[in-house]
Amino acid sequence: MKDSARAVIIGGGVVGASVLYHLAKIGWRDVLLLEKSELTSGSTWHAAGGMHTFNGEANISRLQKYTIDLYREIEKLSGQSCGLHPNGGLMLAANEGELDSLRLICSRARYLGMETEMVSLAEAHNLNPLIDTSHFIGALWRADGGHCDPSGTTHAYVKAAQQLGASVERFTRVVSLTPRRDGSWDILTDKGAIRAEHVVNCAGLWAREVGHMAGIELPVLAMEHHYLITEDLPELTGRDREIINTTDYSGEIYMRQERRGALIGTYEPHGVVWAPLMTPDDFTMQLLPEDFERLAPYFEVGFRHFPALGRVGIRKAVNGPFTFAPDGNPLVGPIRGLRNFWVACGVMAGFSQGGGVGLALAHWMVDGDPGADIWGMDVARYGDWATLAYTNAKVRENYSRRFRIRFPNEELSAARPLRTTPIYERLQDQHAVFGDYCGLEHALWFAPSAAEANEAVTFHRSNAHGHVGAECQAVRESVGLIEISNYGKFDVTGAGCEEWLSHVMANRVPKVGRIALTPMLNERGKLIGDFTMARVAHDRVFLVCTYAAEDYYRRWFERHPAPAGVSVRPCAMQYAGLSVAGPRSRALLQSLTHEDLSTAAFPFLTFRQMDVGMIPALVGRISFTGDLGYEIWVTSEYQRALYDLLSGAGAEYGLKLFGGRALNGMRLEKSFGTWAREYRPIYGPHEAALGRFVDFGKGDFVGRAAALEEKESGGALRLATFSVAAADADAAGDEPIWHDGRVVGWVTSGAYGHRVRRSIALGYIPAALASTTEGFEIELIGERRAARRESAALLDPTGTRMRA
Ligand SMILES: Cc1cc2nc3c(=O)[nH]c(=O)nc-3n(C[C@H](O)[C@H](O)[C@H](O)COP(=O)(O)OP(=O)(O)OC[C@H]3O[C@@H](n4cnc5c(N)ncnc54)[C@H](O)[C@@H]3O)c2cc1C
C-alpha cells in the first residue's frame, strides 16, 4: 500500500467512488480510496438503484441531472455496465394540492432545461398499466430517470478512476486521523500509516464515526428502509418495454419493474432510526430484519393503488439502512476549523446525487471553489445547534415526508421549539404564528386571536393574507415592530479591523457612526454574502448578515484570516434585536431616548450606541421595509425590557407587531434582494443590482478583478422586478419567466405587495432583456400569467420614505 497520497477518500460506496473518479478526472491522479471491506458494503449494495432529477432545491436538481447523464460516460471509460434502465419517471397526484405541486415541478423543470410534461391518467396508465387510475387525478411525466445497478455503477466509477491513475485499497480500515501543523493528515489504517494532504469523509453509514476521528459531530443518521420485490406479474408478459418508474405521492409509495416482477418501496410515517448512537463496526454487506407488522398497512396502500402487485407473492424483502441529514440533502464541503478535511456524506439518494456531489467536491478541492451553486448541500448550513437529538427528530420527520409535498407556506413541526429568544412568550401572547429558522423560532405573522393562530397550507394565498396586509398597512401609515434576532452578527474589533474588512468585503468600510451595505465576493467575483457593516468605533465594526450562513462565512474568514490583533467574533445569539419601521417610528423611539433622532442629527445609515430607556443599545437607522425605520440591537438579557418599553410607548403611535411574511412582501416592494434567494454564488454583483455597493476605488479586495470584468462586460444576467397579473396565488420562487413564448429566466422570490397592491416577483433574466418591460409571463402553478418588468422599485423608488 502507498504510504502517501495527495488525497485519501474514506469509503468505497457510490459516493466515495464518485469523488475518486472526479478528482482523477479533474487532474489529481495521486488519490487513494480506502474501503474497510468490499466496495459497496455499506448502504450502496442493497439500494433499489432508482434515479431521478427531483429535488426541492433547483441547483441540486441540476446536479442530479448531471449524475444521470454521467453514467454513459463512466460506462464507456470503464467498460463496466451500470445496468441502466432509463425508463423515465411518473409522479401521481391524488388531490388538488399534489396536482398543484406537480404543476410547479413541471414548470420549474422547464427553466432547468429538463423534459417534463403533465400527462393525462390515460397516458399514465399507458406508461404503467399496473396503476389503478381511479385513485388519482393527474400525473407528471419526466424523461430523466429510471434505475441502475448499484454495484455496477459503483464499480464503473472506480474502474474509470483507476484508468485515470487513481488507487483503491479494499479491506483497509481507517482507525484514526491526526492533523499535522502544515494542514496535512496522518491516516492510520489496520494495514499501516498514510500521509495525505487532504482527507475526504465518504464513510456513508459510518460518517459520524469517521467525523469523530477528526473531532467533529456531523448531523447525520441512518433510517431503516423497506422495499419488496414481487414474483413475476402476468400483466407484464409480452410488453416490449419496461413500465415507467412511478412515484405515488399520497400512497407514499415508489414502484418500478424488476425483471418480470415489480419492486415496491414505502416511506412510512413512523420510520425508525437505525443505530441512533453509533453504527456497529461489523455491519458489512448486511440487511436488517424485516418488520412486516409495522409496514403492512403502508404496503397495503400500494397494493390497492397497484392491484396486480397484491395478486402475486413476494420474492424478496429488503430492509436496509441509509443516511439522512436533517433536511434530507447531502452534507458536502470543507469543515470549518479543520484544514484540508472534507465531507461528502448524508447522501440519501446516491444514485441520483452521487455524481453531482463528486463533481462539486472535486472542483472545490482542486480549484478552491465547487464551480456550482451548492448552497443547498453545503455542510456549513448546519452549526453546532444541530445536535444528535435534533438530527434524530428531523431525520425521522424528513423520512416520513419524503413523498409529501411541501407547500410554500408550510412550517415543519419536528424538533420545535428548540431555540427561542427572551420575548418568545410575549409574542406567543400576541398570537404569533412561528416559523423555524436554523432551529430558532421567529414570528411569521400575528393572528387576531389564539383560535386563529394557525395557517392552512396551500399553494394559493392563505388565511394569513389579510392579517399580513394589516401589518404592512401599519408600517405604511404609523409604526410596526418586528423582532430581528434571527440575523447573523459578527463583532469585528481591533485596530486593523478596517484594513481586513476592506480586503474581504467589496464596499468601503464606513466612517465611525455610519452604516454601509456590502457584498462579499469570492475570487471569481461571485456573491458569497451580503452584509451590513456598522462602524461603532474606529476599532469596532458590527456586521449583520444572514444567520443561516454564519458557519459558511466563518469558514470563508478562516481562508482570509484577520491579522493578529483583529478579532472576528460571531455573536448572533448574544445580540437580540427589534426593529421599528414606519412614519411614526422616529417619534416613538425619540420618546424613549435623549439622543437627537432628527434627520439632521441622525440621518439614514447612521449607527450609534445609545440608551433606549435604561437599556444600552446599538441603534442603526436602516430598515428592510423601505420605510423610515431603526434597528435596535441589545445583548439578549435586555430584549424583554426593550420589547416592553417599545410596545408600552408604542400604543400612542399606533404600533402594531409585524412578522417575517410582511417583511418579505415589503422588501420585494423595494426590490431588495436577500441571501440564498437573489444573492447566491452563481451571480455577480452587477447582475444582482448590487454594483453600486462595490467600491473599485478603494484598492484591492477579494474578487475585485473578476467584478471589474463583470462590470465592463455587463454580465450575462440581470435581476429584475416584475408585477404579475396573479389571481389568488403569488410566485414563491423557482417559477419560469417567459418572454416571447420561450423560457428566459427564473423567479427567485415572490409575494403579494400589500402596500402597492400588486403581486411581485424578483428573478433573473438575460442581460439582453434588461431594458424590456413588456411581453413577459411568469408561470404560476402551471398557468402563464402576464408580467411587467418594472424599471424601478414599486414602492418609493427614490427612497424618500427611508431617508425622511
Ligand atoms: C433499502 C434501500 C434502498 C435504497 N434505494 C435507493 C434508490 O433507489 N436510489 C438511490 O439513489 N438511493 C437509494 N438508497 C440510498 C443509497 O443506498 C445511498 O444513498 C448510498 O448508498 C450512499 O452511499 P455512500 O457511499 O454515501 O455510503 P455507503 O454505501 O454506506 O458507503 C460508505 C463506505 O465507507 C466504508 N467505511 C466506513 N468507515 C470506514 C473506515 N473507517 N475505513 C474504511 N472504510 C470505511 C464502508 O465500509 C462503506 O463501504 C437506498 C438505500 C437503502 C437502504
The ligand as an SDF file (V2000), in Angstrom:
LIG
                    3D

 53 58  0  0  0  0  0  0  0  0999 V2000
  -33.2170   -0.2560    1.0240 C   0  0  0  0  0  0  0  0  0  0  0  0
  -32.5620    0.8980    0.3610 C   0  0  0  0  0  0  0  0  0  0  0  0
  -32.9830    1.3240   -0.8850 C   0  0  0  0  0  0  0  0  0  0  0  0
  -32.3580    2.4110   -1.4930 C   0  0  0  0  0  0  0  0  0  0  0  0
  -32.7770    2.8140   -2.7130 N   0  0  0  0  0  0  0  0  0  0  0  0
  -32.1640    3.8450   -3.3510 C   0  0  0  0  0  0  0  0  0  0  0  0
  -32.5420    4.2210   -4.6510 C   0  0  0  0  0  0  0  0  0  0  0  0
  -33.4410    3.6650   -5.2430 O   0  0  0  0  0  0  0  0  0  0  0  0
  -31.8800    5.2570   -5.2300 N   0  0  0  0  0  0  0  0  0  0  0  0
  -30.8680    5.9170   -4.5930 C   0  0  0  0  0  0  0  0  0  0  0  0
  -30.3000    6.8570   -5.1720 O   0  0  0  0  0  0  0  0  0  0  0  0
  -30.5080    5.5670   -3.3520 N   0  0  0  0  0  0  0  0  0  0  0  0
  -31.1110    4.5530   -2.7130 C   0  0  0  0  0  0  0  0  0  0  0  0
  -30.7200    4.1870   -1.4630 N   0  0  0  0  0  0  0  0  0  0  0  0
  -29.7260    5.0180   -0.7800 C   0  0  0  0  0  0  0  0  0  0  0  0
  -28.3160    4.6920   -1.2420 C   0  0  0  0  0  0  0  0  0  0  0  0
  -28.0460    3.3930   -0.8900 O   0  0  0  0  0  0  0  0  0  0  0  0
  -27.3290    5.6750   -0.5950 C   0  0  0  0  0  0  0  0  0  0  0  0
  -27.6540    6.9930   -0.9900 O   0  0  0  0  0  0  0  0  0  0  0  0
  -25.8930    5.3820   -0.9870 C   0  0  0  0  0  0  0  0  0  0  0  0
  -25.5890    4.0420   -0.8890 O   0  0  0  0  0  0  0  0  0  0  0  0
  -24.9270    6.1660   -0.1110 C   0  0  0  0  0  0  0  0  0  0  0  0
  -23.6290    5.8200   -0.4700 O   0  0  0  0  0  0  0  0  0  0  0  0
  -22.3670    6.2240    0.3950 P   0  0  0  0  0  0  0  0  0  0  0  0
  -21.1850    5.9750   -0.4530 O   0  0  0  0  0  0  0  0  0  0  0  0
  -22.5510    7.6070    0.9160 O   0  0  0  0  0  0  0  0  0  0  0  0
  -22.3950    5.3050    1.6820 O   0  0  0  0  0  0  0  0  0  0  0  0
  -22.1060    3.7430    1.9290 P   0  0  0  0  0  0  0  0  0  0  0  0
  -22.6360    2.9160    0.8330 O   0  0  0  0  0  0  0  0  0  0  0  0
  -22.5850    3.4440    3.2940 O   0  0  0  0  0  0  0  0  0  0  0  0
  -20.5340    3.6340    1.8330 O   0  0  0  0  0  0  0  0  0  0  0  0
  -19.6680    4.0070    2.8610 C   0  0  0  0  0  0  0  0  0  0  0  0
  -18.4620    3.0860    2.8070 C   0  0  0  0  0  0  0  0  0  0  0  0
  -17.4830    3.5570    3.7230 O   0  0  0  0  0  0  0  0  0  0  0  0
  -16.7950    2.4370    4.2380 C   0  0  0  0  0  0  0  0  0  0  0  0
  -16.1730    2.8310    5.5070 N   0  0  0  0  0  0  0  0  0  0  0  0
  -16.8050    3.2970    6.6020 C   0  0  0  0  0  0  0  0  0  0  0  0
  -15.9100    3.5200    7.5930 N   0  0  0  0  0  0  0  0  0  0  0  0
  -14.6990    3.2290    7.0990 C   0  0  0  0  0  0  0  0  0  0  0  0
  -13.4030    3.2540    7.6450 C   0  0  0  0  0  0  0  0  0  0  0  0
  -13.1840    3.6350    8.9080 N   0  0  0  0  0  0  0  0  0  0  0  0
  -12.3640    2.8830    6.8640 N   0  0  0  0  0  0  0  0  0  0  0  0
  -12.5730    2.4950    5.5830 C   0  0  0  0  0  0  0  0  0  0  0  0
  -13.7980    2.4160    5.0290 N   0  0  0  0  0  0  0  0  0  0  0  0
  -14.8530    2.7880    5.7790 C   0  0  0  0  0  0  0  0  0  0  0  0
  -17.9120    1.4110    4.4170 C   0  0  0  0  0  0  0  0  0  0  0  0
  -17.4380    0.1100    4.5080 O   0  0  0  0  0  0  0  0  0  0  0  0
  -18.7830    1.6650    3.1990 C   0  0  0  0  0  0  0  0  0  0  0  0
  -18.4860    0.8060    2.1420 O   0  0  0  0  0  0  0  0  0  0  0  0
  -31.3090    3.0910   -0.8300 C   0  0  0  0  0  0  0  0  0  0  0  0
  -30.8900    2.6390    0.3970 C   0  0  0  0  0  0  0  0  0  0  0  0
  -31.4980    1.5720    1.0000 C   0  0  0  0  0  0  0  0  0  0  0  0
  -31.0260    1.1340    2.3240 C   0  0  0  0  0  0  0  0  0  0  0  0
  1  2  1  0
  2  3  1  0
  2 52  2  0
  3  4  2  0
  4  5  1  0
  4 50  1  0
  5  6  2  0
  6  7  1  0
  6 13  1  0
  7  8  2  0
  7  9  1  0
  9 10  1  0
 10 11  2  0
 10 12  1  0
 12 13  2  0
 13 14  1  0
 14 15  1  0
 14 50  1  0
 15 16  1  0
 16 17  1  0
 16 18  1  0
 18 19  1  0
 18 20  1  0
 20 21  1  0
 20 22  1  0
 22 23  1  0
 23 24  1  0
 24 25  2  0
 24 26  1  0
 24 27  1  0
 27 28  1  0
 28 29  2  0
 28 30  1  0
 28 31  1  0
 31 32  1  0
 32 33  1  0
 33 34  1  0
 33 48  1  0
 34 35  1  0
 35 36  1  0
 35 46  1  0
 36 37  1  0
 36 45  1  0
 37 38  2  0
 38 39  1  0
 39 40  1  0
 39 45  2  0
 40 41  1  0
 40 42  2  0
 42 43  1  0
 43 44  2  0
 44 45  1  0
 46 47  1  0
 46 48  1  0
 48 49  1  0
 50 51  2  0
 51 52  1  0
 52 53  1  0
M  END
$$$$
